[in-house]
Every structure is written in C-alpha cells, then in structure tokens.
C-alpha cells in the first residue's frame, strides 16, 4: 500500500520533468535535416570473402574487397555517429579495374565484386529499418570504354564523336569524352529513354531514396529537366544531388531550374579547407558564403556541404603539410559544417582523420581500429544537429568575426542556437550585448558543460580556449523558477487532496 501511494505521489513530478523546456515541436523530417555518410563501396568494409575476385589491397587501382555485406555489417557504426543517410558510389556492373563504379558496362546488374542484387536490396532494407536513407550514385554522362554499346554499329549514334575536352567551351564540355570515357548522346531520344527507364527501375526495384548525379555539367540542361521529372514521378520526396565540379557559384547556379534539388558545394568546400587548415586564419570570407549561397542557389538548405570527397586530396593531407594536429583542425571544420545551412556530407575515413593524396590515394581501405576521439566528437555533433532544428532550418546571422574568432547564431521559431569557433592559437573572450542576444538569459553549452549568463547590463562574456568550438542554446536562466515551482506546488496539493478523498471514501466503504 505504501509503495502504491509513493508511486502516485511521484506522478506529478514525473509529468512536469518529462516536459521539455523551450523545445521546438517535432516536425516532419525533411532532406535538409539529413546528415550523409559518403562511402566508396569497394574501400569500406569486406563482409563477404566469397566475392573477392581480383582483390589486391596493395594496388591502389585494384579491388580491395569492400562489398554490400560489409556496408550492412557497419550500418550501426554509421548510425551511432549520428548519420541519417548514406551515399554509395555506383554499384552497377563495371569493367575490370572499375573498383570505383564509374566505368559502367550494365545498368541493370550489380558489380559481382560487391554482391548480388538481393544483397543490395537487403542493404537498403536494413538501412530503412534503422530510419536511414540511401542515396545511390547514378551516371548519365558516360559508360566504361568496354561497354558492349561502344562496339555495336547499331548504337553508333548513342555516343558523341570522340574528341579531347576543352573545359572553356560549353559544347565541348557537354559532348567531348571526359578522361577518355565514351560520352553518351543524351540528345538521342533512345538514349534518354534507356537511362530514364534504368533510373526508374532501380527506384522501383530497390526503394533507394535519392540519386547523386555524377558529372552534371557534361550533360545538357534539358536532359536533366526530363530526367528529374521522370525519376521523381516514381517516389515521393526523392532527392537529387548534383555534382557540378566548379569553384564558381555562378556555374553551378546555371543548373538551378532543371529539377535537381541541391548540389555539392565545391566553392564553399575549397574555402572551408583553406580557412581551417591552419590556425589564425580569418573566417570572414567563409561567412560571406552564406550570402553567396542565398544569392546563387535556389535552396541553400538543400546544398551538400563537405570537406573531403573522392576526387580531391584528403583534408588531413593539407593539415600534415602545415604541421598541425589533424584532430583539432577537423573538429573546428566539422563544427562549422554541421551548424551552417546545407546537408553535411562526411567522406568515409574522415572520422579517423584518414590521410591521402590525389586519386587513388584518397581512396584507401577504411581502418576500423583507429582512435575514437574524433568519432565521439562527430557523434556529439550529429546528436546536437538532430535535436535542435535551428541548425537545419533556422536563419543565420553573424555576431562577431575578428582575429580568427567567429560567432554566429541560428534562429528557428522560438529556438536560438549560438555557435562560437576559435580558429586562433590564443584564448579569446568576446562580449555579446542584448542587441545581439535576448537579455536575462543564458547560453548553455551543448558540446561541453560551459554556461554563460548575461550580467546586469545584458552582456554575455563568451570565452574560448585556442582552437576550440562550442555550440550554445540560448535559454532562460536556470535557478529558482518561481512560477514553475508555484504551479508544481499547486498540482502537488491538488493531487494530495485527491489521494486523501480517495482514501477517505475507501475507509467509509470498509466501515459500511
């Protein structure tokens, strides 16, 4: 009896403390809320030795054994770091040495080195069980030199005439053979129909959630418009991420109106790598990219933001060349990427600060026995980004930038998050006033236990150690909350009165 009464007394307390204070109501998940882990299937994890054909881990241009089963086996590893989606390099059948997936010989078969179609379907199914989405790399521009079509006289008009690439000429950019790869003539209705049917077939057959579109600028815009309409007719909320490999935002913006949702943001990535590859570098130009993105792109929140990918030197290589500690620099760069508009894309191995030079050295086999410090940090960032929609949907406003210290805020509905990054070699302190942040509040650190309260003048003094970053939630000052305690007391009194009346009635019934 005493236990039952005690349990009832605790009910109002549990009800009150279960309510989140100042939380934004949970909304339907959108693509801008995603965080993507990008992996090269062959170089990630070997889960099925039976498909290890022509495998030579000492040859950087040979197959290394990664496969679909290997990805399945590591889905929990990826999810535990806070990733909500995975992007896979092409899985279609490739010619010999096509470990990367971009030398396609059959659009309707999986590469035998990776596994069967059944195993790939299982991969997608297992990802979906974990509430993770799957983005598949799809190539429209070219096929492998050994594709059967290349030597088929009946398919001669399926290709553009072989010619060297002139990157300054638009016609050559769209029609020439990129790196000697047979360039598909997407102006030919038969070619378009084949590619559209193949793209739709994979969605229907495997239930993938999006395509990353390779070499977008090498295909005419009208081809992409038709492609986008076709594939999006198959599945609701199907995401298209385009690759326009150019450092000029205006070049990427030329493809705004073709139905592609977002693009991997190369210009911002180059600036990000430049700012964070050594301390005492101003973040001013990086802050300017917020305006560039709003100016040039249709929806900056759907752009793919990244630091590393499979076509450039790894960020760690730049850090090694600067003789700085990679883990520290990675943390600052990742904090920025996770807390600014766009969909963060983390290239496999970045979580262990994997080194690597130009292709194929930047595609080394993943090492799962590495130090976990950076993995833990990424996991924290992933949780914070998921828990606070201001970081995925909010406005962005600079508050301070000087001497390598940058502070900005994200605001969404009644939620405000402040991000501070000290990209310098000295401890720095800055005062933010009530004109920038609401008075009589406090900044609660989400990565550490830091707490900054406004003083009697409404000023917040934010102090950061050298090469440190913090994400703060702006909230009401903690301490005695009189209205809250009064309400809790009232509920408690009413509840005790209720218990007393029940007890009294029970006693009366027993006497009678």
Protein Blocks (a to p, Z undefined) as FASTA:
>chain_A
ZZmmmmmmmmmmmmmmmpcghiacdddddfklpccddddfklmbccblklmghiafkbmk
bcehiafklmmmmmmmmmmnopabdcdddfbdcdehilnopacfbfkbccfklopfklmm
mmmmmmmmnopacdddddfkbccfklfklmmmklmmmpccdddddfkbmklmmmmceehi
acddfkbmklmmmmmmmmmmmmmmnopabdcdehkllpcfklmmmmmmmmmmmpghiacd
dddddfbfklmmmmmmnopabdcdfklmmmmmmmmmpghiafklmmmmmmmmmmmpmblm
lpccdfbdckbccfklmmmmnopafklmmmmmmmmmmmggcjddddehklnopacdddfk
lmcccdfkbcfklmmmmmmmmmmmmmmmklmmmccddfbdcehiacddddehjbccdddd
dfbfbdcdddddfklpcghiacddfkbmcdcdddfkopacddddehiacdddddddedjd
fklmmmmmmmmmmmmmmmmmmmmmmmmmmmZZ
